[in-house]
Structures are given as structure tokens and as C-alpha cells.
């Protein structure tokens, strides 16, 4: 885990490391308690079919997913899948040419 979170990219990376299956910094480690006052809030609420995977959702937050957002995410995932497939195909061709 990086020590510096001075940039947006390093802040994002540090948060992604916290939600890993086996994070370097275990937030549940009894030897390293988090000493802070927890504000009393309602539990997180998921609205519109919202789900969270590999996430830390704080009490009091509402995760809202609309049909429009789902379509945008689906389009992004499909575009990324096509891009990754093209990258993999290029890698195979480049390896075949180089080999």
C-alpha cells in the first residue's frame, strides 16, 4: 500500500486496496483499533436496485441507482470489454509476429 495519498489517483488506489480480499491494512485488526466517535446514523440504504461489491459503505449513506445509470454503466462495461478484447487480440498478433 502506498503511503502518500496526495493525488486523486493515489487516494483512489489506497481505497481500492482497503476493499481487497486480503488488504495490507486490515481495518478489523484488534491490535490496531480505530479510535473515533461513531456518529449515530441509520444504516446504509440501497435504492433502485443498488448493490455494493468490494466497497465500504458508511452508515447514513443512500446508494441510489436509476435505470439511466444502469444503462450508462452497461454501456461503459461493454465498451471496456470490447477494448480489452481488442487489446488481447493485438497482443496475440504481436506475439505471433514477434515469435
Backbone as CSV, one residue per row, in Angstrom:
resi,resn,N_x,N_y,N_z,CA_x,CA_y,CA_z,C_x,C_y,C_z
1,UNK,0.850,-1.175,0.000,0.000,0.000,0.000,0.894,1.237,0.000
2,UNK,0.539,2.202,-0.846,1.302,3.445,-0.898,1.052,4.264,0.361
3,UNK,2.075,5.000,0.784,1.936,5.838,1.974,1.346,7.198,1.653
4,UNK,1.584,7.696,0.445,1.156,9.043,0.079,-0.190,8.992,-0.636
5,UNK,-1.170,9.740,-0.137,-2.452,9.852,-0.830,-2.667,11.305,-1.251
6,UNK,-1.604,11.931,-1.708,-1.646,13.339,-2.084,-2.233,13.610,-3.453
7,UNK,-2.496,12.582,-4.245,-3.117,12.781,-5.547,-4.423,11.994,-5.591
8,UNK,-5.285,12.358,-6.509,-6.561,11.664,-6.647,-6.347,10.189,-6.992
9,UNK,-5.392,9.912,-7.869,-5.111,8.520,-8.246,-4.606,7.705,-7.063
10,UNK,-3.707,8.267,-6.251,-3.188,7.513,-5.109,-4.255,7.356,-4.028
11,UNK,-5.143,8.349,-3.880,-6.259,8.242,-2.932,-7.192,7.109,-3.353
12,UNK,-7.522,7.063,-4.655,-8.380,6.002,-5.183,-7.719,4.647,-4.991
13,UNK,-6.432,4.542,-5.302,-5.714,3.272,-5.173,-5.694,2.810,-3.719
14,UNK,-5.477,3.725,-2.785,-5.468,3.361,-1.358,-6.825,2.822,-0.930
15,UNK,-7.907,3.420,-1.425,-9.243,2.925,-1.096,-9.510,1.576,-1.732
16,UNK,-9.045,1.354,-2.944,-9.225,0.056,-3.595,-8.450,-1.034,-2.849
17,UNK,-7.295,-0.683,-2.299,-6.522,-1.655,-1.519,-7.256,-2.028,-0.233
18,UNK,-8.014,-1.095,0.341,-8.761,-1.390,1.570,-9.891,-2.388,1.350
19,UNK,-10.447,-2.444,0.138,-11.557,-3.359,-0.122,-11.100,-4.661,-0.770
20,UNK,-9.797,-4.875,-0.856,-9.277,-6.133,-1.405,-9.635,-7.294,-0.476
21,UNK,-9.611,-8.502,-1.018,-9.931,-9.682,-0.210,-8.996,-9.836,0.980
22,UNK,-7.732,-9.496,0.796,-6.744,-9.600,1.880,-5.932,-8.301,1.915
23,UNK,-6.522,-7.215,2.457,-5.839,-5.914,2.400,-4.589,-5.875,3.275
24,UNK,-3.616,-5.076,2.846,-2.392,-4.905,3.633,-2.708,-4.250,4.976
25,UNK,-3.675,-3.350,4.990,-4.124,-2.703,6.217,-5.506,-3.248,6.553
26,UNK,-5.589,-4.108,7.551,-6.849,-4.732,7.932,-7.584,-3.835,8.917
27,UNK,-8.720,-3.274,8.497,-9.489,-2.374,9.349,-10.137,-3.104,10.523
28,UNK,-10.130,-4.429,10.497,-10.731,-5.221,11.575,-9.681,-5.791,12.532
29,UNK,-8.442,-5.360,12.406,-7.351,-5.841,13.255,-7.517,-5.273,14.664
30,UNK,-7.780,-6.150,15.639,-7.998,-5.716,17.029,-6.751,-5.067,17.627
31,UNK,-5.594,-5.382,17.093,-4.348,-4.795,17.595,-4.186,-3.332,17.161
32,UNK,-4.951,-2.905,16.167,-4.895,-1.533,15.665,-6.299,-0.946,15.650
33,UNK,-6.879,-0.685,16.829,-8.255,-0.176,16.872,-8.358,1.231,16.274
34,UNK,-9.536,1.520,15.752,-9.823,2.855,15.231,-10.507,3.616,16.358
35,UNK,-9.840,4.625,16.878,-10.363,5.408,17.998,-11.032,6.663,17.472
36,UNK,-12.305,6.591,17.244,-13.074,7.724,16.780,-14.504,7.589,17.278
37,UNK,-15.195,8.695,17.352,-16.590,8.661,17.771,-17.442,8.372,16.548
38,UNK,-18.202,7.305,16.622,-19.082,6.940,15.522,-20.389,7.704,15.658
39,UNK,-20.716,8.489,14.661,-21.974,9.220,14.667,-23.123,8.226,14.531
40,UNK,-24.165,8.412,15.294,-25.313,7.515,15.232,-26.182,7.875,14.026
41,UNK,-26.184,7.001,13.044,-26.925,7.219,11.804,-27.704,5.957,11.463
42,UNK,-28.637,6.116,10.570,-29.338,4.955,10.028,-28.329,4.110,9.241
43,UNK,-28.609,2.832,9.058,-27.698,2.014,8.247,-27.706,2.486,6.797
44,UNK,-26.711,2.087,6.013,-26.731,2.460,4.601,-27.993,1.923,3.943
45,UNK,-28.496,2.658,2.968,-29.711,2.263,2.259,-29.397,2.163,0.773
46,UNK,-29.848,1.085,0.154,-29.648,0.876,-1.276,-31.002,1.010,-1.971
47,UNK,-31.116,1.986,-2.878,-32.381,2.332,-3.520,-32.276,2.079,-5.027
48,UNK,-33.348,1.572,-5.616,-33.379,1.393,-7.071,-32.563,0.222,-7.550
49,UNK,-32.382,-0.768,-6.705,-31.614,-1.941,-7.119,-30.120,-1.770,-6.927
50,UNK,-29.726,-0.750,-6.178,-28.308,-0.520,-5.937,-27.693,-1.644,-5.125
51,UNK,-26.492,-2.023,-5.457,-25.728,-3.026,-4.718,-24.305,-2.509,-4.568
52,UNK,-23.608,-3.064,-3.621,-22.212,-2.683,-3.425,-21.371,-3.945,-3.341
53,UNK,-20.343,-4.012,-4.154,-19.404,-5.116,-4.114,-18.020,-4.523,-3.931
54,UNK,-17.212,-5.157,-3.098,-15.860,-4.663,-2.824,-15.921,-3.188,-2.457
55,UNK,-16.758,-2.860,-1.495,-17.000,-1.466,-1.114,-17.068,-1.323,0.392
56,UNK,-16.827,-0.124,0.859,-17.053,0.239,2.246,-18.113,1.329,2.212
57,UNK,-19.296,1.038,2.758,-20.401,1.995,2.740,-20.673,2.419,4.175
58,UNK,-20.538,3.692,4.433,-20.687,4.220,5.783,-22.156,4.349,6.164
59,UNK,-22.441,4.285,7.464,-23.817,4.483,7.940,-24.344,5.842,7.484
60,UNK,-25.638,5.887,7.217,-26.287,7.138,6.848,-26.274,7.445,5.367
61,UNK,-25.513,6.693,4.574,-25.438,6.971,3.147,-26.537,6.244,2.393
62,UNK,-26.993,6.872,1.313,-28.000,6.279,0.439,-27.343,6.043,-0.914
63,UNK,-27.360,4.791,-1.362,-26.816,4.437,-2.668,-28.005,4.307,-3.613
64,UNK,-28.095,5.237,-4.553,-29.226,5.308,-5.476,-28.771,4.907,-6.866
65,UNK,-29.481,3.979,-7.459,-29.194,3.572,-8.830,-30.475,3.738,-9.638
66,UNK,-30.386,4.495,-10.730,-31.535,4.687,-11.608,-31.355,3.834,-12.858
67,UNK,-32.426,3.645,-13.599,-32.362,2.878,-14.847,-31.367,3.518,-15.801
68,UNK,-31.353,4.854,-15.853,-30.417,5.565,-16.730,-28.976,5.261,-16.331
69,UNK,-28.705,5.241,-15.029,-27.352,4.951,-14.553,-26.944,3.524,-14.915
70,UNK,-27.888,2.578,-14.798,-27.594,1.183,-15.133,-27.238,1.069,-16.606
71,UNK,-27.985,1.761,-17.475,-27.700,1.725,-18.913,-26.334,2.339,-19.214
72,UNK,-25.989,3.435,-18.524,-24.676,4.057,-18.724,-23.568,3.109,-18.286
73,UNK,-23.754,2.455,-17.131,-22.741,1.510,-16.644,-22.616,0.329,-17.600
74,UNK,-23.759,-0.177,-18.086,-23.744,-1.312,-19.012,-22.974,-0.932,-20.269
75,UNK,-23.228,0.269,-20.810,-22.510,0.726,-21.993,-21.023,0.855,-21.735
76,UNK,-20.654,1.369,-20.562,-19.240,1.512,-20.204,-18.567,0.146,-20.107
77,UNK,-19.251,-0.814,-19.464,-18.684,-2.159,-19.308,-18.531,-2.820,-20.674
78,UNK,-19.546,-2.687,-21.536,-19.462,-3.284,-22.867,-18.334,-2.653,-23.676
79,UNK,-18.187,-1.336,-23.590,-17.121,-0.650,-24.308,-15.760,-1.111,-23.794
80,UNK,-15.633,-1.231,-22.485,-14.369,-1.668,-21.888,-14.069,-3.106,-22.300
81,UNK,-15.115,-3.956,-22.331,-14.926,-5.344,-22.736,-14.426,-5.418,-24.180
82,UNK,-15.040,-4.616,-25.069,-14.592,-4.602,-26.469,-13.151,-4.123,-26.555
83,UNK,-12.818,-3.084,-25.784,-11.464,-2.545,-25.801,-10.467,-3.578,-25.297
84,UNK,-10.808,-4.262,-24.196,-9.914,-5.288,-23.659,-9.751,-6.449,-24.625
85,UNK,-10.849,-6.846,-25.303,-10.774,-7.929,-26.282,-9.855,-7.530,-27.431
86,UNK,-9.963,-6.262,-27.879,-9.094,-5.783,-28.955,-7.642,-5.776,-28.488
87,UNK,-7.391,-5.355,-27.249,-6.030,-5.347,-26.713,-5.464,-6.758,-26.650
88,UNK,-6.290,-7.724,-26.222,-5.825,-9.114,-26.132,-5.531,-9.657,-27.534
89,UNK,-6.398,-9.327,-28.512,-6.185,-9.788,-29.884,-4.892,-9.202,-30.433
90,UNK,-4.680,-7.905,-30.196,-3.455,-7.269,-30.652,-2.243,-7.939,-30.025
91,UNK,-2.335,-8.269,-28.717,-1.230,-8.931,-28.034,-0.904,-10.274,-28.659
92,UNK,-1.932,-11.032,-29.043,-1.722,-12.336,-29.676,-1.060,-12.157,-31.043
93,UNK,-1.537,-11.160,-31.814,-0.969,-10.914,-33.137,0.484,-10.463,-32.993
94,UNK,0.733,-9.541,-32.064,2.102,-9.039,-31.873,3.032,-10.173,-31.449
95,UNK,2.546,-11.058,-30.591,3.367,-12.186,-30.140,3.641,-13.130,-31.298
96,UNK,2.620,-13.379,-32.140,2.790,-14.282,-33.284,3.788,-13.695,-34.285
97,UNK,3.719,-12.386,-34.522,4.626,-11.737,-35.460,6.042,-11.735,-34.912
98,UNK,6.166,-11.424,-33.606,7.496,-11.352,-32.978,8.111,-12.750,-32.854
99,UNK,7.272,-13.754,-32.633,7.756,-15.117,-32.392,8.158,-15.762,-33.644
